[in-house]
Amino acid sequence: MPIYISLFEPKKKALVNGAVALVIALEAPNKRVAESIATGKLYESYPEGGDNFFNAKTVEDQPGHPRPAVGQFDEKFAAENVFDGSAWTPKEPEPELPTGPIDLMAQPADIRIAAVVMYCNTEIDNHQLSMAADFINDEETPDDTGMRDLITGLQSVKAVGTMSPEAILRLATAVIQNFGDDMPSHDDVIEFSQAWVDNPRDRENLTQTSTSTSTSTSTSTSTSTSTENTGGVPDFNTLSMHTALSIMGVNPAAAKATDVKNAKEIIASRDSVWRAWDKSLRVIIGILNVETDTRHAIVSEGLKNLKLVNNDEERLHFVKTRLAGHPACAELANYGQQNAKSIEVENLGGGRFSIDGLTGGDAQQENLAPATDNASNQGEKKEVAQQQVTDATAQEAKQQLDQMGYGVYANASAEKTLQQRADEKVEQAEELVRQLKADDFQQRAAQVEQVIAEQPEEAQNNLGIWKRVMRTDPRYTKPIEGAGYVGTSINSEYMFMRATEIFGPVGTGWGFDIVEEKMITGAPMSEAVFEGGKIIGNRILRDADGSILFEQNHSLLIEFWYVLNGTKGRVTAYGATPYMYKTKRGFMADGEVMKKSLTDAIKKSLSMLGFSADVFLGWHDMPEYREENATEFAIRNASDKAEDVTRLREELDEKLAKVADTITSAVTVNEAIKVHASIAREVETHRKAAEAKGDADHAKYLAGRLRRLTALKDERIATLSEEKAS
């Protein structure tokens, strides 16, 4: 008997939910019978997902062509082979794209324009070309940088499509230069580009307004708008890319394709450190004209001060201070200048130092002159007034002494101040660890709790129940699989226990009244039609009077009530359960349908009050949140058992040691970042639990271990970056 291969392709909605194409090989007398058998097999193997696929595409097996195993569905066959409508053939491996620049003139005009404008370069590799194509085809993602308007505006002028990459780059630079710090609109770009094309001899006048805005830039236009690696950048998208590279420890001027890819991952994940520095740089007028090396040096130096990541004002002050006097930032020409004399430390030798400006200005010194002119053995001795030394000047002098290697000469009070500041740095570092996580999903619960805590008193009272019951102990949950969807099921008895904990015993503190109960008609019921032991179709079932039989679903409406602070509240909710339906084993009638519907209705009512809200919000479907939540409840459940606490801490120490080895041997920057982020979440959960119990010593110990892991990660990233650069 011949063998037929049937392909079931998923519908668009199913594709979004992760469905894949299914292929099955079957023995059948002809193609039509094979399709019928394959359809029956589909509903038998995937009873809840059969309607998510199109009708089968069937072809007879041919010698020399691949086919899956007979009688069972193969989920990988369609991905490894290609069906052209008449035969299956192995999928050819995708050829490796050549490295190095490509011929842009051989590319379509729209992609050529997009690539040149996005990267401000005429030498584009295949990876950059692919990114440019993705950008112009992605119309759903909003663009608040103006890059899309610039590209589409240039594409709208036909003459620009025939230009060489060098000419396109000159035009794009002129457009950006003409509109200054404000990105032009789509219509503005078209108007300017058309004038540029129509009047080649008058191009100098088009850019005259922008080149005459500053004396420094008018004499060196090519320098301020340079698109070389060491010059400025043409747009804020490129600025954001450079900032991400600098955060990785890579100089944008020496970045490679892999560095750019990793930087894009940082931007896509909305990394908190990148967002902070990108925001501070964007508000600086003229930042696009600042040299790449200068910006890289500012970000690299700023990353050494962990305090800057969390403090917007200090970070902006730091950037402005470093750019003060830069010709591209005219508004910062006099920023930070003070009349006070700076402190200067001079080594006189023999352990003696001269500190200028420590105790005041010239006027103050003149007032002290008469007192110091009298010799100690002439006349009556006069007590010289003690001059006041401010903390700021003393600290500045001490820092200079430390830099000269004589920090031992600082006084004890200054050392105490430094110790206090060191403690502050520890707290800031711990806060930074929380912000450095690549994926923010696991923070949503904490963010919701924080938002609740910041609400007015009235809102706090309204959310009182929600705050207490929103988190779910993972011991009372289990994953839902094979039901046509993926989710998390909560043990109903656990929710009843939590309700009793909040309101009191059922019947007095909370309860329910059944309002309505009914059966709802579902889909028509059918049965398979066999011929020669094979399924050849399906037949609708009918009652004795000829009416069609339908599936039955039980529905129950309840009014849930509870007593809180002497006030009785009411919630209305439905519960539903399939009563009569078809399964792989035949037709089923559920005898416990009323009990299940009632349980479902009660759980729905409790969910409206916030019970197990993290499950209904979908957080338990995220591995990161699930891991953090499990750790938190494990600590809670083990809090009364000393041996369990010791075991948890020993397991964490072993895991920290393994993670440290993994980080030091990481082969890519992305691997080091992800490994560090995973352990940071768990350590932070343990640290919070220790703080909540008043165990300050263990909390400090965990913070120290985490800082060490962060240092190892930074060292490994720096090493990998140096290896790539070399």
Buried (B, 14 or more C-beta within 10 A) or exposed (E): EEBBBBBBBBEEEBEEEEBBBBBBBBBBEEBEBBBBBBBBBBBEBBBEBBEBBEEBBBBBBEEEEBBBEEEEBBEEBBEEBEBEEEBBEEEEEEEEEEEEBBEBEEBEBBBBBBBBBBBBBBEBBBBBBEBBBEBBEEEEEEBEBBBBBBBBBBBBBEEBBEBEBEBBBBBBBBBBBBBBEEBBBBEBBBBBBBBBBEEEEEBEEBBEEBBEEBEBBEEBBEBBBBBEBEBBBBBBBBBBBBBBBBBBBBBBBBBBEBBBEBBBBBBEBEBBBBBBBBEBBBEBEBBBBBBBBBBBBBBEEBBEBBBBBBBEEBBBBBBBEBBBEBBBBBEBEEBEEEEEEEBEBEEEEEEEBEBEBBBBEEEEEEEBEEEEEEEEEEEEEEEEEEEEEEEEBBBBBBBBBBEEEBBEBBEEEBEEBBEEEEEEBBEBBBBBBBBBBBBBBBBBBBEBBEEBEEEEEEEEEEBBBBBEBBBBBBEBBEEEEEEBEEEBEBBBEBBBEBBEEBBBEBEEBBBBEEEEBEEEEBEEBBEBEEEEEBBBBBEEBEEEEEEEBBBBBBBBBBBBBBBBEEEEBEBBBBBBBBBBBBEEEEEEEBEEBBEBBBBBBBBBBBBEBBBBBBBBBEBBBBEBBBBBBBBBBBBEEBEEEEEBBEEBBEEBEEBBEEBBEBBEEBEBBBBBBBBBBBBBBBBBBBBBBBBEEEBEEBBBBBBEBBBEBBEBBBEBBBBBBEEBEE
